[in-house]
Amino acid sequence: MKIKLNRSRIPGLVATFFLVKVLILATSLGIVAQSPAEKGVRLEKVNDQNKVDVYIDGSLFTSFRYPADLEKPFLYPVIAPNGSVITRGYPIEPRKGERIDHPHQVGLWFNHGSINGLDFWNNSSAIPADRKDSYGHITVQKFVRADNGKKGVLEVVCEWKDNKGNTILLENVRYIFSGDAASRTMDHISTLTAVNGQVKIADNKEGLFAIRVDRAFEMPSNESLVFTDDKGIPTTVKATDNTGVTGMYTSSQGLKGDEVWGTRNNWVLLSGTKDNALVTFGIFDHPDNPGYPSYAHARGYGLFSVNNLGQNSYDPKQEKMEWKLAKGESLTFRHRFYVKAGTEVTAKEANKIFKKFSKLY
């Protein structure tokens, strides 16, 4: 039997055959095609890179990373809905023109500067081996859940350890992701439990929930600055070109810029222009958090943090606080990270987000 081909369909058949070959090749390489129509949150674990990619409506929002050669897990990069990367590249992927100070300030992270006298905040490759016993590090013990849907949930158990490998705190942390065309939201719920005896958490300015931002979101400055940690170790942040540097802090108290640092707030926003678009992101405290309302550890050079475990460290007139956990006792912290592109986040809108978040957990 002779089969007669319809010549008008041959180009279409060739195109289809080529597409199938491309899809087979992509699958063999571990590449997952993104559908423009994909809705909701999808989590994708990449075992050989120690990360979990987080997609919202088909676009990468961030990756949960837990590299063996760094001292803590973190989210990196963090990407606004318009595609602008809002995290600094250094030390993961250094970019031309950005600052290369404070190598421990990478991505978006959660830790503290004094747990049983150990500094979890400042630990990095910059600390020499003979001083590592004064620092702590955080490792991922196991993944509990990774749920896709309208909201995505990544639940992880981490161990806060000393330099000898002893576990001081066990952390159960949930990352709850959601978003729409204009915004992205990540709720971070962390429960810290003392597992091997009493744990003392000291009043310390180095904490707690933080992001190190891209150069575009720093505040313009012509000064070289020196910052000293509680061990007396100075770090110099050198003056540099201010082209494209547009950041400005705003707090729930109505303060702006450098005035925000060391003040207590329900929320703090940081706005700037990148890729010709206005981008605003904020960190929201929760009324049930220990140490609420948190202090703003918001620096013009690009460190944006809120700290529930510092008080006297920011305001010497205040009592020096200390939190003690007996074996088996816990503290739970709830924070929201929110980012919006294209339009301003007003104080009214931020207050609305805060009130909604306050009722959720």
C-alpha positions as CSV (number, residue, x, y, z in Angstrom):
1,M,0.0,0.0,0.0
2,K,1.5,3.4,-1.0
3,I,1.2,6.2,1.5
4,K,0.7,9.6,0.0
5,L,2.1,12.5,2.1
6,N,0.3,15.9,2.3
7,R,3.2,18.2,1.4
8,S,1.5,21.2,3.1
9,R,1.9,19.4,6.4
10,I,5.6,18.5,6.1
11,P,6.9,21.7,7.6
12,G,4.6,21.3,10.6
13,L,5.7,17.7,11.1
14,V,9.4,18.7,10.9
15,A,8.8,21.4,13.5
16,T,6.9,19.0,15.8
17,F,9.7,16.4,15.4
18,F,12.3,19.0,16.3
19,L,10.4,20.2,19.3
20,V,10.1,16.6,20.6
21,K,13.9,16.2,20.2
22,V,14.5,19.4,22.1
23,L,12.2,18.4,25.0
24,I,13.9,14.9,25.2
25,L,17.3,16.6,25.3
26,A,16.1,19.1,28.0
27,T,14.7,16.4,30.1
28,S,18.0,14.4,29.9
29,L,19.9,17.5,31.1
30,G,17.5,18.0,34.0
31,I,16.0,21.2,32.6
32,V,12.4,21.8,33.3
33,A,10.6,24.0,30.8
34,Q,8.6,26.9,32.3
35,S,5.0,27.4,31.1
36,P,3.9,31.0,30.8
37,A,0.5,29.9,32.0
38,E,1.9,28.2,35.2
39,K,0.1,29.4,38.3
40,G,1.0,29.1,42.0
41,V,4.2,28.1,43.7
42,R,6.4,25.2,42.7
43,L,9.4,24.0,44.7
44,E,12.1,22.1,42.8
45,K,15.0,20.3,44.8
46,V,18.3,20.3,43.0
47,N,20.3,17.8,45.0
48,D,23.7,18.2,43.3
49,Q,23.7,21.9,44.0
50,N,22.3,21.8,47.6
51,K,19.4,24.0,46.8
52,V,15.6,24.2,46.4
53,D,14.4,26.5,43.6
54,V,11.2,28.4,44.3
55,Y,9.0,29.4,41.3
56,I,6.0,31.6,41.5
57,D,3.7,31.7,38.4
58,G,6.5,30.0,36.4
59,S,9.2,32.5,37.3
60,L,12.1,32.0,39.7
61,F,11.6,33.9,43.0
62,T,14.5,32.6,45.0
63,S,16.5,29.5,46.0
64,F,16.9,28.0,49.4
65,R,20.6,27.2,49.5
66,Y,22.5,25.1,52.0
67,P,26.1,24.8,50.7
68,A,28.5,22.6,52.6
69,D,31.3,25.2,52.4
70,L,29.3,28.1,53.9
71,E,28.2,28.6,57.5
72,K,24.4,28.8,57.2
73,P,21.5,28.2,54.9
74,F,20.0,31.2,53.1
75,L,17.8,32.4,50.3
76,Y,19.7,33.5,47.2
77,P,19.1,35.2,44.8
78,V,15.9,37.0,45.7
79,I,14.1,38.3,42.6
80,A,11.4,41.0,42.4
81,P,8.3,40.3,40.2
82,N,9.7,42.5,37.4
83,G,12.8,40.3,37.2
84,S,15.2,42.6,39.1
85,V,17.6,40.8,41.5
86,I,17.5,42.6,44.8
87,T,20.2,40.6,46.7
88,R,23.9,41.5,46.5
89,G,25.9,39.0,44.5
90,Y,29.1,38.8,46.7
91,P,30.3,36.4,47.9
92,I,28.3,33.9,45.8
93,E,28.3,35.6,42.4
94,P,30.2,38.9,42.7
95,R,29.0,41.6,40.3
96,K,31.0,44.6,38.9
97,G,30.8,47.7,41.1
98,E,29.3,46.2,44.2
99,R,30.7,46.3,47.7
100,I,32.8,43.3,48.9
101,D,32.6,43.9,52.7
102,H,31.0,41.6,55.3
103,P,31.2,38.2,53.5
104,H,28.8,36.7,56.1
105,Q,26.0,38.9,54.8
106,V,24.8,36.7,52.0
107,G,21.3,36.5,50.5
108,L,18.4,36.5,53.0
109,W,19.1,34.7,56.3
110,F,18.2,34.2,60.0
111,N,20.7,33.9,62.8
112,H,22.1,35.8,65.8
113,G,25.4,37.1,67.2
114,S,25.4,35.5,70.7
115,I,24.1,32.0,71.5
116,N,25.9,30.6,74.5
117,G,28.6,33.1,73.8
118,L,29.0,31.9,70.2
119,D,28.7,34.3,67.2
120,F,26.5,32.7,64.5
121,W,26.1,36.0,62.7
122,N,29.6,37.0,61.8
123,N,30.9,33.5,60.9
124,S,32.3,33.2,57.4
125,S,35.4,32.2,55.4
126,A,37.0,35.4,56.6
127,I,37.4,33.9,60.1
128,P,40.8,32.1,60.5
129,A,40.8,28.5,61.7
130,D,42.4,29.4,65.1
131,R,39.4,31.6,66.0
132,K,36.6,29.4,64.8
133,D,35.8,28.1,68.3
134,S,34.2,31.5,69.1
135,Y,31.7,31.1,66.2
136,G,28.8,28.8,65.5
137,H,27.4,27.5,62.2
138,I,24.0,26.1,61.0
139,T,23.5,22.9,59.0
140,V,20.4,21.3,57.4
141,Q,19.5,18.1,59.2
142,K,16.5,17.1,57.1
143,F,13.7,18.3,54.9
144,V,10.2,17.7,56.4
145,R,7.9,18.9,53.6
146,A,7.9,20.7,50.3
147,D,4.4,21.5,49.2
148,N,3.3,23.1,45.9
149,G,0.1,25.1,45.4
150,K,-1.4,28.5,45.7
151,K,1.0,28.8,48.6
152,G,4.2,26.8,48.7
153,V,5.6,25.5,52.0
154,L,9.2,24.4,52.6
155,E,9.8,23.0,56.1
156,V,13.3,22.2,57.2
157,V,15.1,21.1,60.4
158,C,18.4,22.7,61.0
159,E,21.1,22.3,63.7
160,W,22.9,25.3,65.3
161,K,26.3,23.9,66.2
162,D,29.5,24.9,67.8
163,N,32.8,24.4,66.1
164,K,33.3,20.9,67.6
165,G,30.0,19.7,66.1
166,N,27.9,19.8,69.3
167,T,24.3,20.8,68.6
168,I,23.1,23.8,70.8
169,L,19.8,24.5,69.2
170,L,17.5,22.5,66.9
171,E,15.6,24.8,64.5
172,N,12.3,23.9,62.8
173,V,11.7,26.5,60.1
174,R,8.9,27.0,57.6
175,Y,9.2,29.1,54.5
176,I,5.7,29.9,53.2
177,F,5.8,31.4,49.7
178,S,3.0,33.1,47.7
179,G,2.7,35.9,45.1
180,D,0.8,37.5,42.3
181,A,1.7,39.6,39.2
182,A,3.0,42.5,41.2
183,S,4.3,41.1,44.5
184,R,6.0,38.2,46.3
185,T,5.6,37.2,49.9
186,M,7.7,34.9,52.1
187,D,6.7,34.1,55.7
188,H,9.5,32.7,57.9
189,I,8.4,30.8,61.0
190,S,11.3,29.6,63.1
191,T,11.2,27.6,66.3
192,L,14.5,27.3,68.2
193,T,14.7,24.5,70.8
194,A,17.4,23.9,73.4
195,V,18.4,20.2,73.0
196,N,21.6,19.7,75.0
197,G,21.1,21.7,78.2
198,Q,20.5,25.4,78.9
199,V,20.9,28.0,76.2
200,K,21.6,31.6,76.8
201,I,20.8,34.2,74.1
202,A,22.4,37.5,74.9
203,D,21.3,41.0,74.0
204,N,23.3,41.6,70.8
205,K,22.9,44.0,67.8
206,E,24.0,41.3,65.3
207,G,20.7,39.8,64.3
208,L,18.2,38.5,63.4
209,F,16.2,38.3,60.1
210,A,18.2,40.0,57.4
211,I,18.9,40.6,53.7
212,R,22.0,42.1,52.1
213,V,20.8,44.1,49.1
214,D,22.0,44.9,45.6
215,R,23.9,48.2,45.1
216,A,20.8,49.9,43.6
217,F,19.0,49.7,47.0
218,E,21.9,51.1,49.1
219,M,21.6,54.7,50.2
220,P,23.9,57.1,48.4
221,S,27.0,58.0,50.5
222,N,30.3,59.7,49.9
223,E,31.9,58.5,53.2
224,S,34.0,55.5,54.1
225,L,32.5,53.9,57.2
226,V,33.9,51.6,59.9
227,F,31.7,49.1,61.8
228,T,32.9,47.2,64.8
229,D,31.4,44.0,66.1
230,D,31.1,43.0,69.8
231,K,34.5,41.4,69.7
232,G,36.1,44.7,68.7
233,I,36.8,43.6,65.1
234,P,36.4,46.5,62.7
235,T,35.1,46.3,59.1
236,T,35.6,49.2,56.7
237,V,32.9,49.9,54.1
238,K,34.7,52.1,51.5
239,A,33.1,55.0,49.7
240,T,32.3,54.3,46.1
241,D,30.5,55.7,43.0
242,N,26.8,56.5,43.7
243,T,25.6,56.1,40.1
244,G,22.3,54.2,40.2
245,V,22.3,54.1,44.0
246,T,18.7,55.0,45.0
247,G,17.8,53.3,48.3
248,M,15.6,54.8,51.0
249,Y,14.4,53.3,54.3
250,T,10.9,54.1,55.7
251,S,9.7,52.8,59.1
252,S,6.3,52.3,60.6
253,Q,7.2,55.2,62.9
254,G,7.5,57.5,59.9
255,L,11.3,57.8,60.0
256,K,13.4,57.9,56.9
257,G,17.0,56.9,55.9
258,D,19.6,56.6,58.6
259,E,17.2,57.7,61.3
260,V,15.5,54.3,61.0
261,W,18.5,52.4,62.5
262,G,18.1,51.5,66.2
263,T,14.3,52.2,66.4
264,R,11.5,49.8,67.2
265,N,9.0,49.2,64.4
266,N,6.1,47.0,63.2
267,W,7.7,47.1,59.8
268,V,10.5,48.7,57.8
269,L,10.5,49.3,54.0
270,L,13.4,49.8,51.6
271,S,12.7,51.3,48.2
272,G,14.8,52.0,45.2
273,T,14.9,52.0,41.4
274,K,16.5,49.2,39.4
275,D,16.0,48.3,35.7
276,N,13.9,51.4,35.4
277,A,11.4,50.1,37.8
278,L,10.5,51.1,41.4
279,V,11.0,48.2,43.7
280,T,10.0,48.2,47.4
281,F,10.6,45.4,49.9
282,G,9.8,45.2,53.5
283,I,10.3,43.1,56.7
284,F,7.4,42.8,59.0
285,D,7.5,41.9,62.7
286,H,4.8,39.9,64.5
287,P,3.2,40.9,67.8
288,D,3.7,37.4,69.3
289,N,7.5,37.5,68.7
290,P,9.8,37.7,71.7
291,G,11.2,41.2,71.9
292,Y,8.4,42.7,69.8
293,P,8.6,45.3,68.4
294,S,11.9,44.5,66.8
295,Y,14.8,47.0,66.4
296,A,15.8,48.0,62.9
297,H,19.3,47.0,62.1
298,A,19.1,48.9,58.8
299,R,22.3,50.2,57.4
300,G,22.7,52.5,54.4
301,Y,25.5,50.3,52.9
302,G,23.0,47.6,52.2
303,L,22.4,45.5,55.3
304,F,18.6,45.4,56.0
305,S,17.7,43.5,59.2
306,V,15.3,43.5,62.1
307,N,16.3,42.2,65.5
308,N,14.1,40.9,68.2
309,L,17.0,39.8,70.4
310,G,18.8,43.2,70.8
311,Q,17.7,46.0,73.0
312,N,20.4,47.6,75.1
313,S,22.7,47.0,72.1
314,Y,20.7,49.6,70.1
315,D,19.6,51.9,73.0
316,P,22.0,52.0,76.0
317,K,19.1,53.5,78.1
318,Q,17.2,50.2,77.9
319,E,17.7,47.2,80.1
320,K,20.1,44.6,78.8
321,M,18.0,41.5,78.0
322,E,18.9,37.8,78.2
323,W,16.8,34.9,77.1
324,K,17.4,31.6,78.9
325,L,16.0,28.3,77.5
326,A,16.1,25.2,79.7
327,K,16.6,21.9,77.8
328,G,13.5,21.2,75.8
329,E,12.2,24.8,75.9
330,S,11.7,26.8,72.7
331,L,11.3,30.3,71.2
332,T,9.3,30.9,68.0
333,F,9.9,33.9,65.7
334,R,7.6,34.9,62.8
335,H,8.7,37.4,60.1
336,R,7.3,38.4,56.7
337,F,9.4,39.4,53.8
338,Y,7.4,41.2,51.1
339,V,8.5,42.7,47.7
340,K,6.5,44.7,45.2
341,A,7.5,46.1,41.8
342,G,6.1,48.9,39.7
343,T,4.1,51.0,42.3
344,E,4.8,52.5,45.7
345,V,4.1,50.6,48.9
346,T,2.4,53.3,51.0
347,A,2.4,53.3,54.8
348,K,-1.3,52.6,54.7
349,E,-0.6,49.5,52.6
350,A,2.2,48.4,54.8
351,N,0.0,48.7,57.9
352,K,-2.6,46.6,56.2
353,I,0.0,43.9,55.4
354,F,1.2,44.0,59.0
355,K,-2.3,43.6,60.5
356,K,-3.1,40.6,58.1
357,F,0.2,38.9,59.0
358,S,-0.4,39.5,62.7
359,K,-3.6,37.4,62.6
360,L,-2.2,34.5,60.5
361,Y,0.2,32.7,62.9
